[in-house]
Amino acid sequence: GTFAAYEEAWGEFMAGACRSGQELCCWEIPWPLSLPCVSGIEPSDDGSMKKRKLRAALLRWHPDKWAAVLEKVIEADKPTVLDKVKEVTRRILAEKAL
């Protein structure tokens, strides 16, 4: 997939499943882990665009920001979701170092 497709899936997730009162499963969360770049940085991005995308990705995936989502995740999936959030955050930090 592309980062644009991921962003669309994320928007749908935030507007739908995440806002509903129903419990969430890990597979319902759009994970960017299959993408070559989890922050959406493109080789053609200038320094300020790269910085903006990294900041937005870090804010989205910061573990503290996930407290509200985690409350909705079924108990059995919480450890997996936390691990994936940490993995995305590690990848963003790795991309920041490039």
N, C-alpha and C positions, 0 to 999 in steps of 0.2 A: 504494500500500500504506500500511499504518499502521505506526507505530513498534512496536506490540505484535507485529505479524506479522514485522517485521524482527528484533526481539528473539528470537522463536521460531526464526527461520532462523539467527541467530547461535549460539544454544544448540546447535542441531543441527550446525552447522559445527564448533564447538569440541569437541563430543562425538564427532563422526564423522570427517569428512575431515581435520580438523586433527590428530587423534590417530593416524590411520593412518600406516603407513610409506610410503604412496603419494605420488607427486608431485602438486602442486596446480596448477591453471590459474587464471588471474585470474577467469574467469567463475564459478568454484566458491565464491568468497569473497562472502558477503553484504555488499554495499555499501549504505550508507544515503543515497547521494547523490541518489536520486530523491525522498527525503522532504523536506517543507518545513523540518523541523528535525532535524538529524543527531544531536543530543544527547538528544532525547526530551522536551525542555522543553515544557510545556503553558502556555497563558496563565493558567490557574488556579493554577499552582504558586506557593507562597510562596517567599520568599528562600532559606530553608534547603534546600528541595526542589530549587530551581533550581541552587543551589550543588552539591548532592550529585550531581545528574544530570550537570552539566558536568564535575565531577571524575571521575566514572565513565567518561564519554565520552573525556576527555583521557587517562586511564590506558589505556583499551582501544586507542586509536588513536595513542598516542605511538610515533613511529618506532622508538625503542629496544626497545619491547615486541614489535615485529614481526620481530626478528632470527630467532627460532625458526621463525616461520611462513615467512619468506622463504627459509630453508634448504630448505623443501619445495616452493617454487614453481619451476616449470620455468624454465630459464634465459631463454628467449625472453619470458616474461611478467614477469620481475622488474622491469624499468624501469616498466612500466605499473602494477604493483602498488604500487611505491614512490610514483609520481605520485599514485595514488588515495589512498593513506594520507596523503600530505601535503595533498591537497585536502580530505579529511575533517577533518584537524586544523585547517586554515585556517578551515573553516566553523564548527567548534566555537569557535574563538577569536573569530570574528565574532559568534556567538550569545552568547558571554560578554559582549561589549561592549554588547549590547542592554539 
